[in-house]
Amino acid sequence: MNQPAFILWVLCSVGVNVWAQTPPQSPPGAGPQCLAQAYPDFWAPWRGELAPDNTLTTRSGDSWVYNELKDPLSQTALLDQADLMTQMAQAYPAGFPAAIPGPNQDPGRMRSEALFKALYGHTREAVQHHLVSVPWAPNGRSLPFNRLHGAASALQRVGESLAQHPELAAYVRQPAGSFYWRNIAGTARKSMHAFGAAVDFALPRQLGRYWQWRGCKEDGPCPYPEAVLRDPLLQQVVLAFEKEGFIWGGKWAHFDTVHFEYRPELVGSSCKNVK
């Protein structure tokens, strides 16, 4: 067996999907519909297509440009300047088995900060006004989370589901942070934690991995911790979160395996039947 074939055989033998190295794109036209259906309290009812001027309309009558022609920008620039189309461009790969993310395959990591400020609050005080204490069944305590757009209710359902299985509850018994008004480390971009729409956990079995902890750079290669995709209990935890509209940072090339954020426009029932 030649060397390339041997390497491929080894990867496949340990259950790693090596084929999906190009970031999968969302179907044309799916992005606007998923956004409208995921946040029905914010967007006006979906009419089947964007307005002729390339906009989505909110319930208050404001128009948001969907495609601001950001395509020529680099990946790093897109992170700082994402529009709605950029946010929705990469399809989130829900479920397992999961592929090792290809270069810059970060579905959900590019966010329109203006949108999330409009959804959850523009300031620390505005976000705090919408926080509620969510009972977290796996440890019998509570977590502060944003009540808007179903986020807090979804988190509570995840906790109740996982608490029915002690072996799964053990993975999420130690929260490592939910609401915290801050920027993402090393950037001027707000973290989803700032909006009270994300939660981290101290995962067991050395499964907690973050690309910056490994000294990786934004625009450079970073070895992916393949073991996190093979842990059967972690898979079940991720599936429980995905069912309720959360994405997992372990499915990013810039991996953050302790991180779950509420993103119903990318996963869950809001977009299940959108083609």
N, C-alpha and C positions, 0 to 999 in steps of 0.2 A: 504494500500500500504506500503511495507516495505521501510526502509530508502534508500537503494541503488536505488531502482526503482523510488522513489520519486525524488531523485537528478537527475536521468537521465531524468525524465519527465520535470523537471524545465528547464534543459539545452536545451532540444529539443524544448520546448515551446517558447523560446526566439530566436530560429532560429540559434542555434550554432550546428555545426556538431561535434559530440564528438567521431566519430568512427575512424578517421584517426590519430591514435596516434603513429604508426610506420612510420619512415621516408620513403616515397615511393622512390624506386630506379628507375633510368633510365633503359630502356630496354637494354639488352646486345648488345653491338655494336653500340648503338645510339650515345654515347658520341663522339667518333672520327669523325663521319660523321657530327654531329652538329657543332663541332668546325671548321671543314674544310669549311662548307657551310656558317657559320656565319661571318668568316673573310677571304673571298676569295682573298683579296689583300695580305694576309700574307701567307696562306697555299697554297700548290700546289693543283690542282684539285683532288677531292676525287675519288679514284679508286675502291671503293667498300669494302675495308678492310685495316687494318693496314699492314705495311710492315712486312715481316717475322721476322725482329728483333724488333718488337713491337714499331715501331716509326711512327710518322707523319713527312712529309717533307715540308719544307717551299718553297716558290717560289725562294728563293735565294739558295736552295739546302741544307740547314741545316737540320739535323735530330733531332727530339725531342722524347725522350722516353715517351710513354703514361702512362704506368703502372710501377712505380718505387717500387712496392711492399710495399706500405705504410700501408696496411690493419691492421697490428698488432698494430699500433700506437694508442694512446688515442685520443679522440676528440680534446683536447687542443693541443696536439702535431701536429695533422693534420692541425690545423689552421695555425701553424707556418711553416709547411713543406709540404704543399699540392702540389701534382703533378697534371698532367692533368686529370688523372683518378679520383682522389679525388674531383677535381673541378666539374666534371661532374656526380658524383655518385648519388647525390640526385636529383630527378625530381622536378622541380619547379611547384607548383600547380596553374597554371594560371586560372583566372576567379573566379566567385562566384556562389553559396555559397562556402565559404572557411572554412576549418576545423581549430580548435585551433591547432597550431603546437604541435606535440609531443616532448618529450625530445630530444634535440639535432637535431631537424628538422630545419635545417638552409640552405635550398637550395640556393647556390650561395655565401654563406658567406665564404666558404673555397676556397681560390683562389691561383692559381699558380702565385706568384708575378713576377717570371721571365717572364712568358708569357705577363703579362700586361705591363711590362717594355719594352718588345720587340715590343708590339703593339703600345704603346702610347709615350714612351720615358723613358730613363733610369735616367735622371736627371731633376731637376726643369727647367733648361734652355731648355732642349730638348722638354719637354712637352709644355712649354710656346711658343715655336716656332710653335706648331701645334694648338694653341688656336685661335678661332675666336669668334666674338661677335654674339651670336645667338639672333635674335629678339624674345622677350618673349611676345606674344600677350596678355596674361591675364593682364599685367600691363603696356604695351607699352614701356617697357625698354628692356635691353638686358642682357644676361648671358654669361660669358666666358665658352666655352666648346671645347673639342677636336674635330677637324674636321675629324680625321682619322677614317676609317672603318664605316663611316656613322653615327657616334655618334651625331654630331652637327645637321645634317639634320633631324635625328630622333627626337631630342628634339624640333626643330622648328615645326615639324608637330604636336607633342603633344600639344604645346602651341596654335597653330592655331585651332586645334580641340576643345580644352577646351574653348577658347575665344568665340566660337559660343554659349555657354551656360553660361550666367552670374552667375548662381548659382554654377556652377562648377569652373569657373574662380576665384571666390572668395576664393576657397580653396587653390589656388596656386598663389595668387597675391603677397605674401610676401616671396620671396626666402630667405633662411637662409644660403646659401652658395653653391657654385659650385666648381670651381677650388681652391685648397688650398694644397700646397705641405706639407704634414704632415703625421705622423704615426697615426694609430688608437689609441685612448686613452688607455694608459696602456700597449701598446705592441710595438714591434719593426717592425710591419708590416705596409706597406704603405696602406693608405686609398685609395679607388677608387676616392676620391676627388683629390688626388695627381696627378692622371692621367687626370684630367679634364673630367671624365666620370661618374660623379654622381652629384646629386643636392638634396638639402634639402629644405623643406618649413615649415614655421610657420603655422601649421594647426589650423583652428578655433575649437571651441566647445570642447576644452581640448582633442583633438584627437592626439596631439603630445606626443608620449610615447617612452621612450628609456630604455632598461633594466638596464643600469648602473645608470640612474637617480633614479631608485628604490632601489639602493644599492645591487643589485643582483651580485652574483659571477659567473664567467665563468663556473665552474663545479658544481654549485648548482642549486636548484629549483628557479623558478622565476614566480610568478603569471602572467598569460597573461591577458592583458587589453581587454576583450572580446568585449567591446562596439565598438572598432575600426572596427570589422568585420561586424557590423550590420548597420553602417551609410550608407544609400543608396547613398548619394552624393559622399562620399569618395570612395565607390565602383566604381562609374562611372569614377572618376579621375584615380583610379588604372587601370581600364580596358583600358583607353586611353593610359596610359604609356605602359602597357603590349603589346598592339597592335603594338607598335613601337619598341619592343625589350628591354624594361626596366623591371627590377624586382623591387619589393616593399619590403622594410625591415619589413613591417608589417606581412609578411608570414614566419617570422623566430621565433623560440622559443626564441632566443635572439633578441627580437623585437626592431625595429628602425622605427617607423611608419612615420617619417618625411622624410625618405630616399628613393630615387629612383636611380638606377644605370643602365647604359647601358650594357646589357648582352645578346646579340642576340643569343648566343649559348644555352641559357636556355629557352627563350621564344620568341615568334614572328614567322615570316614567315620562318626563316631559318630552323627550326626543325619541322615545322607543320606536314610534311608528313613522318618524319623519324620514323621507327618502330624498 
